[in-house]
Each structure stands twice: as C-alpha cells, then as structure tokens.
C-alpha cells in the first residue's frame, strides 16, 4: 500500500510541477519596465558602406560564336 501511495504522491507532484511551468501569470516572457537608449552598431574599422544598385546582366547583341540572342536581365544588389 505504501508503494501505491508514494506513486500517487509522486505523480501528483510531477503533474503540479508540469502545470506550473507551462505559463507565467506575471510577465508572459516580456521584459518590461526597463528604459534604455537606442543602440546603433559602430562602423567596423577600415570598412565603408556600399550603397544599393542595379545593373543589366547579359548581352544585347547576338553571340559572336553561335549567333544566338541571349536574354539580358536586371540584377539588384542591396547595400552592405
């Protein structure tokens, strides 16, 4: 009888811990009440900003070897 009683108490304790760990009633995981200034990343030493741009990739004239027309496409690159 004591083994069954220990098993019941253990399972009730485990269930209670499981249910209490599933959620928080206070903050829902959000950091609140902390004031801070805005943060900006400094420029790395020796690096410069490369602005975004676009260019046409491909040939507008027919290929000189096979004489086929290759389509050109516009390529855009973001700043980095």
N, CA, C and O atoms as a Tinker XYZ file with bonds, in Angstrom:
   320  protein
     1  N      0.810000   -1.190000    0.000000    73     2
     2  CA     0.000000    0.000000    0.000000    64     1     3
     3  C      0.859000    1.262000    0.000000    63     2     4     5
     4  O      0.457000    2.272000   -0.577000    81     3
     5  N      2.031000    1.225000    0.634000    73     3     6
     6  CA     2.871000    2.409000    0.673000    64     5     7
     7  C      3.474000    2.709000   -0.693000    63     6     8     9
     8  O      3.708000    3.870000   -1.028000    81     7
     9  N      3.727000    1.669000   -1.481000    73     7    10
    10  CA     4.270000    1.891000   -2.821000    64     9    11
    11  C      3.257000    2.634000   -3.694000    63    10    12    13
    12  O      3.614000    3.536000   -4.452000    81    11
    13  N      1.989000    2.239000   -3.574000    73    11    14
    14  CA     0.944000    2.902000   -4.352000    64    13    15
    15  C      0.754000    4.338000   -3.872000    63    14    16    17
    16  O      0.508000    5.230000   -4.684000    81    15
    17  N      0.862000    4.572000   -2.582000    73    15    18
    18  CA     0.718000    5.910000   -2.030000    64    17    19
    19  C      1.873000    6.803000   -2.489000    63    18    20    21
    20  O      1.656000    7.963000   -2.840000    81    19
    21  N      3.110000    6.265000   -2.489000    73    19    22
    22  CA     4.265000    7.028000   -2.967000    64    21    23
    23  C      4.148000    7.348000   -4.453000    63    22    24    25
    24  O      4.514000    8.439000   -4.893000    81    23
    25  N      3.638000    6.392000   -5.220000    73    23    26
    26  CA     3.457000    6.609000   -6.663000    64    25    27
    27  C      2.407000    7.684000   -6.912000    63    26    28    29
    28  O      2.581000    8.516000   -7.802000    81    27
    29  N      1.334000    7.683000   -6.152000    73    27    30
    30  CA     0.280000    8.686000   -6.310000    64    29    31
    31  C      0.792000   10.072000   -5.929000    63    30    32    33
    32  O      0.528000   11.049000   -6.629000    81    31
    33  N      1.524000   10.156000   -4.820000    73    31    34
    34  CA     2.071000   11.445000   -4.394000    64    33    35
    35  C      3.099000   11.945000   -5.401000    63    34    36    37
    36  O      3.127000   13.135000   -5.716000    81    35
    37  N      3.943000   11.050000   -5.910000    73    35    38
    38  CA     4.954000   11.432000   -6.895000    64    37    39
    39  C      4.346000   11.907000   -8.199000    63    38    40    41
    40  O      4.794000   12.896000   -8.779000    81    39
    41  N      3.314000   11.193000   -8.664000    73    39    42
    42  CA     2.679000   11.607000   -9.922000    64    41    43
    43  C      1.926000   12.921000   -9.746000    63    42    44    45
    44  O      1.895000   13.739000  -10.665000    81    43
    45  N      1.312000   13.137000   -8.566000    73    43    46
    46  CA     0.626000   14.407000   -8.315000    64    45    47
    47  C      1.628000   15.554000   -8.254000    63    46    48    49
    48  O      1.358000   16.645000   -8.755000    81    47
    49  N      2.785000   15.307000   -7.640000    73    47    50
    50  CA     3.827000   16.330000   -7.576000    64    49    51
    51  C      4.377000   16.644000   -8.966000    63    50    52    53
    52  O      4.594000   17.808000   -9.303000    81    51
    53  N      4.598000   15.620000   -9.757000    73    51    54
    54  CA     5.094000   15.815000  -11.122000    64    53    55
    55  C      4.080000   16.572000  -11.974000    63    54    56    57
    56  O      4.448000   17.460000  -12.743000    81    55
    57  N      2.811000   16.221000  -11.837000    73    55    58
    58  CA     1.764000   16.926000  -12.582000    64    57    59
    59  C      1.673000   18.383000  -12.153000    63    58    60    61
    60  O      1.496000   19.267000  -12.991000    81    59
    61  N      1.794000   18.641000  -10.854000    73    59    62
    62  CA     1.762000   20.012000  -10.361000    64    61    63
    63  C      2.925000   20.836000  -10.879000    63    62    64    65
    64  O      2.742000   21.996000  -11.250000    81    63
    65  N      4.130000   20.252000  -10.912000    73    63    66
    66  CA     5.298000   20.960000  -11.451000    64    65    67
    67  C      5.153000   21.219000  -12.945000    63    66    68    69
    68  O      5.521000   22.283000  -13.441000    81    67
    69  N      4.613000   20.236000  -13.652000    73    67    70
    70  CA     4.419000   20.397000  -15.094000    64    69    71
    71  C      3.436000   21.517000  -15.398000    63    70    72    73
    72  O      3.688000   22.348000  -16.271000    81    71
    73  N      2.319000   21.542000  -14.683000    73    71    74
    74  CA     1.319000   22.577000  -14.938000    64    73    75
    75  C      1.786000   23.960000  -14.506000    63    74    76    77
    76  O      1.424000   24.957000  -15.131000    81    75
    77  N      2.581000   24.032000  -13.450000    73    75    78
    78  CA     3.051000   25.345000  -13.009000    64    77    79
    79  C      4.149000   25.898000  -13.917000    63    78    80    81
    80  O      4.371000   27.108000  -13.952000    81    79
    81  N      4.826000   25.035000  -14.638000    73    79    82
    82  CA     5.898000   25.515000  -15.505000    64    81    83
    83  C      5.412000   25.885000  -16.898000    63    82    84    85
    84  O      6.182000   26.424000  -17.692000    81    83
    85  N      4.162000   25.609000  -17.208000    73    83    86
    86  CA     3.652000   25.861000  -18.557000    64    85    87
    87  C      3.413000   27.332000  -18.850000    63    86    88    89
    88  O      3.411000   27.725000  -20.017000    81    87
    89  N      3.216000   28.140000  -17.854000    73    87    90
    90  CA     2.944000   29.543000  -18.136000    64    89    91
    91  C      3.238000   30.403000  -16.935000    63    90    92    93
    92  O      3.284000   29.938000  -15.796000    81    91
    93  N      3.432000   31.657000  -17.221000    73    91    94
    94  CA     3.658000   32.611000  -16.158000    64    93    95
    95  C      2.494000   33.588000  -16.145000    63    94    96    97
    96  O      2.040000   34.039000  -17.196000    81    95
    97  N      2.019000   33.909000  -14.968000    73    95    98
    98  CA     0.879000   34.807000  -14.869000    64    97    99
    99  C      1.310000   36.268000  -14.778000    63    98   100   101
   100  O      0.459000   37.157000  -14.763000    81    99
   101  N      2.611000   36.530000  -14.718000    73    99   102
   102  CA     3.075000   37.884000  -14.436000    64   101   103
   103  C      3.538000   38.642000  -15.666000    63   102   104   105
   104  O      3.038000   39.738000  -15.920000    81   103
   105  N      4.471000   38.105000  -16.441000    73   103   106
   106  CA     5.091000   38.922000  -17.480000    64   105   107
   107  C      5.009000   38.320000  -18.882000    63   106   108   109
   108  O      5.391000   38.995000  -19.838000    81   107
   109  N      4.549000   37.128000  -19.049000    73   107   110
   110  CA     4.429000   36.468000  -20.358000    64   109   111
   111  C      5.736000   36.467000  -21.136000    63   110   112   113
   112  O      5.724000   36.445000  -22.367000    81   111
   113  N      6.856000   36.490000  -20.438000    73   111   114
   114  CA     8.151000   36.409000  -21.091000    64   113   115
   115  C      8.666000   37.718000  -21.640000    63   114   116   117
   116  O      9.720000   37.734000  -22.275000    81   115
   117  N      7.969000   38.813000  -21.423000    73   115   118
   118  CA     8.405000   40.091000  -21.957000    64   117   119
   119  C      9.180000   40.874000  -20.910000    63   118   120   121
   120  O      8.837000   40.846000  -19.728000    81   119
   121  N     10.216000   41.568000  -21.336000    73   119   122
   122  CA    10.980000   42.424000  -20.456000    64   121   123
   123  C     10.287000   43.777000  -20.396000    63   122   124   125
   124  O     10.205000   44.486000  -21.399000    81   123
   125  N      9.796000   44.129000  -19.232000    73   123   126
   126  CA     9.060000   45.379000  -19.083000    64   125   127
   127  C      9.689000   46.223000  -17.994000    63   126   128   129
   128  O     10.347000   45.703000  -17.093000    81   127
   129  N      9.487000   47.504000  -18.078000    73   127   130
   130  CA     9.958000   48.418000  -17.050000    64   129   131
   131  C     11.421000   48.776000  -17.156000    63   130   132   133
   132  O     11.978000   49.334000  -16.210000    81   131
   133  N     12.066000   48.478000  -18.270000    73   131   134
   134  CA    13.480000   48.788000  -18.436000    64   133   135
   135  C     13.600000   49.861000  -19.506000    63   134   136   137
   136  O     13.171000   49.665000  -20.643000    81   135
   137  N     14.183000   50.991000  -19.140000    73   135   138
   138  CA    14.393000   52.059000  -20.106000    64   137   139
   139  C     15.832000   52.006000  -20.596000    63   138   140   141
   140  O     16.760000   51.850000  -19.803000    81   139
   141  N     16.010000   52.133000  -21.885000    73   139   142
   142  CA    17.363000   52.120000  -22.440000    64   141   143
   143  C     17.425000   53.072000  -23.619000    63   142   144   145
   144  O     16.401000   53.410000  -24.213000    81   143
   145  N     18.615000   53.493000  -23.948000    73   143   146
   146  CA    18.791000   54.365000  -25.099000    64   145   147
   147  C     18.853000   53.508000  -26.360000    63   146   148   149
   148  O     19.067000   52.298000  -26.288000    81   147
   149  N     18.665000   54.138000  -27.506000    73   147   150
   150  CA    18.724000   53.379000  -28.750000    64   149   151
   151  C     20.159000   52.928000  -29.007000    63   150   152   153
   152  O     21.117000   53.634000  -28.694000    81   151
   153  N     20.277000   51.768000  -29.568000    73   151   154
   154  CA    21.583000   51.172000  -29.813000    64   153   155
   155  C     21.886000   51.209000  -31.297000    63   154   156   157
   156  O     21.037000   50.856000  -32.116000    81   155
   157  N     23.083000   51.631000  -31.646000    73   155   158
   158  CA    23.486000   51.610000  -33.053000    64   157   159
   159  C     24.836000   50.928000  -33.164000    63   158   160   161
   160  O     25.715000   51.107000  -32.321000    81   159
   161  N     24.981000   50.155000  -34.205000    73   159   162
   162  CA    26.207000   49.404000  -34.412000    64   161   163
   163  C     27.288000   50.332000  -34.976000    63   162   164   165
   164  O     27.026000   51.061000  -35.933000    81   163
   165  N     28.488000   50.319000  -34.407000    73   163   166
   166  CA    29.547000   51.181000  -34.934000    64   165   167
   167  C     30.077000   50.636000  -36.266000    63   166   168   169
   168  O     29.958000   49.446000  -36.558000    81   167
   169  N     30.661000   51.530000  -37.062000    73   167   170
   170  CA    31.264000   51.092000  -38.316000    64   169   171
   171  C     32.527000   50.303000  -38.025000    63   170   172   173
   172  O     33.366000   50.758000  -37.248000    81   171
   173  N     32.685000   49.134000  -38.628000    73   171   174
   174  CA    33.915000   48.367000  -38.408000    64   173   175
   175  C     35.123000   49.111000  -38.973000    63   174   176   177
   176  O     35.000000   49.858000  -39.944000    81   175
   177  N     36.281000   48.904000  -38.366000    73   175   178
   178  CA    37.498000   49.605000  -38.770000    64   177   179
   179  C     37.863000   49.228000  -40.205000    63   178   180   181
   180  O     37.935000   48.045000  -40.540000    81   179
   181  N     38.092000   50.235000  -41.052000    73   179   182
   182  CA    38.522000   50.010000  -42.428000    64   181   183
   183  C     37.404000   49.657000  -43.393000    63   182   184   185
   184  O     37.677000   49.381000  -44.561000    81   183
   185  N     36.162000   49.656000  -42.948000    73   183   186
   186  CA    35.045000   49.293000  -43.815000    64   185   187
   187  C     34.305000   50.548000  -44.265000    63   186   188   189
   188  O     34.269000   51.551000  -43.553000    81   187
   189  N     33.719000   50.479000  -45.448000    73   187   190
   190  CA    32.906000   51.572000  -45.975000    64   189   191
   191  C     31.556000   51.001000  -46.395000    63   190   192   193
   192  O     31.431000   49.805000  -46.658000    81   191
   193  N     30.556000   51.860000  -46.454000    73   191   194
   194  CA    29.222000   51.457000  -46.871000    64   193   195
   195  C     29.157000   51.386000  -48.387000    63   194   196   197
   196  O     29.540000   52.334000  -49.074000    81   195
   197  N     28.673000   50.269000  -48.911000    73   195   198
   198  CA    28.439000   50.121000  -50.343000    64   197   199
   199  C     26.940000   50.243000  -50.540000    63   198   200   201
   200  O     26.175000   49.422000  -50.035000    81   199
   201  N     26.515000   51.269000  -51.277000    73   199   202
   202  CA    25.091000   51.538000  -51.465000    64   201   203
   203  C     24.481000   50.546000  -52.441000    63   202   204   205
   204  O     25.177000   49.900000  -53.225000    81   203
   205  N     23.150000   50.444000  -52.368000    73   203   206
   206  CA    22.457000   49.515000  -53.254000    64   205   207
   207  C     22.516000   50.007000  -54.693000    63   206   208   209
   208  O     22.680000   51.200000  -54.951000    81   207
   209  N     22.378000   49.070000  -55.624000    73   207   210
   210  CA    22.403000   49.420000  -57.029000    64   209   211
   211  C     21.844000   48.302000  -57.879000    63   210   212   213
   212  O     21.486000   47.243000  -57.364000    81   211
   213  N     21.767000   48.529000  -59.168000    73   211   214
   214  CA    21.292000   47.511000  -60.101000    64   213   215
   215  C     22.053000   47.654000  -61.412000    63   214   216   217
   216  O     22.582000   48.718000  -61.734000    81   215
   217  N     22.093000   46.564000  -62.153000    73   215   218
   218  CA    22.760000   46.582000  -63.452000    64   217   219
   219  C     22.133000   45.520000  -64.346000    63   218   220   221
   220  O     21.436000   44.622000  -63.874000    81   219
   221  N     22.395000   45.639000  -65.647000    73   219   222
   222  CA    21.889000   44.685000  -66.630000    64   221   223
   223  C     22.937000   43.609000  -66.857000    63   222   224   225
   224  O     24.084000   43.909000  -67.188000    81   223
   225  N     22.538000   42.356000  -66.679000    73   223   226
   226  CA    23.433000   41.221000  -66.861000    64   225   227
   227  C     23.051000   40.525000  -68.157000    63   226   228   229
   228  O     21.886000   40.184000  -68.359000    81   227
   229  N     24.019000   40.313000  -69.030000    73   227   230
   230  CA    23.758000   39.644000  -70.298000    64   229   231
   231  C     24.188000   40.514000  -71.475000    63   230   232   233
   232  O     24.690000   41.624000  -71.305000    81   231
   233  N     23.974000   39.973000  -72.673000    73   231   234
   234  CA    24.364000   40.677000  -73.895000    64   233   235
   235  C     23.121000   41.177000  -74.617000    63   234   236   237
   236  O     22.084000   40.514000  -74.641000    81   235
   237  N     23.250000   42.345000  -75.197000    73   235   238
   238  CA    22.141000   42.842000  -76.020000    64   237   239
   239  C     22.365000   42.479000  -77.487000    63   238   240   241
   240  O     21.419000   42.459000  -78.274000    81   239
   241  N     23.607000   42.195000  -77.855000    73   239   242
   242  CA    23.933000   41.809000  -79.230000    64   241   243
   243  C     23.988000   40.277000  -79.325000    63   242   244   245
   244  O     24.205000   39.611000  -78.312000    81   243
   245  N     23.800000   39.718000  -80.503000    73   243   246
   246  CA    23.880000   38.260000  -80.667000    64   245   247
   247  C     25.286000   37.738000  -80.332000    63   246   248   249
   248  O     26.282000   38.447000  -80.478000    81   247
   249  N     25.334000   36.494000  -79.886000    73   247   250
   250  CA    26.597000   35.841000  -79.560000    64   249   251
   251  C     27.444000   35.728000  -80.820000    63   250   252   253
   252  O     26.924000   35.375000  -81.879000    81   251
   253  N     28.744000   36.023000  -80.727000    73   251   254
   254  CA    29.603000   36.035000  -81.914000    64   253   255
   255  C     29.927000   34.628000  -82.408000    63   254   256   257
   256  O     30.195000   34.451000  -83.596000    81   255
   257  N     29.909000   33.631000  -81.542000    73   255   258
   258  CA    30.257000   32.264000  -81.966000    64   257   259
   259  C     29.055000   31.531000  -82.531000    63   258   260   261
   260  O     29.142000   30.977000  -83.627000    81   259
   261  N     27.947000   31.509000  -81.826000    73   259   262
   262  CA    26.786000   30.733000  -82.254000    64   261   263
   263  C     25.714000   31.589000  -82.913000    63   262   264   265
   264  O     24.834000   31.055000  -83.586000    81   263
   265  N     25.767000   32.883000  -82.738000    73   263   266
   266  CA    24.789000   33.765000  -83.357000    64   265   267
   267  C     23.434000   33.756000  -82.677000    63   266   268   269
   268  O     22.439000   34.160000  -83.280000    81   267
   269  N     23.377000   33.303000  -81.434000    73   267   270
   270  CA    22.096000   33.261000  -80.720000    64   269   271
   271  C     21.916000   34.521000  -79.887000    63   270   272   273
   272  O     22.879000   35.131000  -79.421000    81   271
   273  N     20.685000   34.879000  -79.719000    73   271   274
   274  CA    20.348000   36.050000  -78.905000    64   273   275
   275  C     20.156000   35.581000  -77.462000    63   274   276   277
   276  O     19.282000   34.755000  -77.197000    81   275
   277  N     20.949000   36.090000  -76.538000    73   275   278
   278  CA    20.806000   35.730000  -75.136000    64   277   279
   279  C     20.017000   36.818000  -74.425000    63   278   280   281
   280  O     20.305000   38.002000  -74.598000    81   279
   281  N     19.033000   36.438000  -73.633000    73   279   282
   282  CA    18.256000   37.463000  -72.936000    64   281   283
   283  C     19.053000   38.094000  -71.795000    63   282   284   285
   284  O     19.792000   37.413000  -71.084000    81   283
   285  N     18.890000   39.384000  -71.638000    73   283   286
   286  CA    19.543000   40.062000  -70.520000    64   285   287
   287  C     18.543000   40.218000  -69.402000    63   286   288   289
   288  O     17.334000   40.239000  -69.631000    81   287
   289  N     19.057000   40.329000  -68.183000    73   287   290
   290  CA    18.171000   40.507000  -67.041000    64   289   291
   291  C     18.746000   41.550000  -66.113000    63   290   292   293
   292  O     19.952000   41.794000  -66.084000    81   291
   293  N     17.857000   42.156000  -65.357000    73   291   294
   294  CA    18.253000   43.188000  -64.404000    64   293   295
   295  C     18.583000   42.536000  -63.067000    63   294   296   297
   296  O     17.813000   41.714000  -62.569000    81   295
   297  N     19.725000   42.897000  -62.481000    73   295   298
   298  CA    20.164000   42.360000  -61.199000    64   297   299
   299  C     20.249000   43.501000  -60.205000    63   298   300   301
   300  O     20.846000   44.539000  -60.492000    81   299
   301  N     19.649000   43.310000  -59.029000    73   299   302
   302  CA    19.688000   44.315000  -57.966000    64   301   303
   303  C     20.497000   43.775000  -56.800000    63   302   304   305
   304  O     20.393000   42.599000  -56.453000    81   303
   305  N     21.303000   44.639000  -56.198000    73   303   306
   306  CA    22.104000   44.262000  -55.043000    64   305   307
   307  C     21.804000   45.256000  -53.931000    63   306   308   309
   308  O     21.864000   46.468000  -54.138000    81   307
   309  N     21.478000   44.731000  -52.742000    73   307   310
   310  CA    21.205000   45.588000  -51.596000    64   309   311
   311  C     22.482000   46.174000  -51.031000    63   310   312   313
   312  O     23.575000   45.708000  -51.352000    81   311
   313  N     22.356000   47.182000  -50.198000    73   311   314
   314  CA    23.537000   47.807000  -49.612000    64   313   315
   315  C     24.136000   46.880000  -48.572000    63   314   316   317
   316  O     23.432000   46.098000  -47.932000    81   315
   317  N     25.442000   46.980000  -48.416000    73   315   318
   318  CA    26.148000   46.202000  -47.406000    64   317   319
   319  C     27.386000   46.963000  -46.955000    63   318   320
   320  O     28.129000   46.481000  -46.100000    81   319
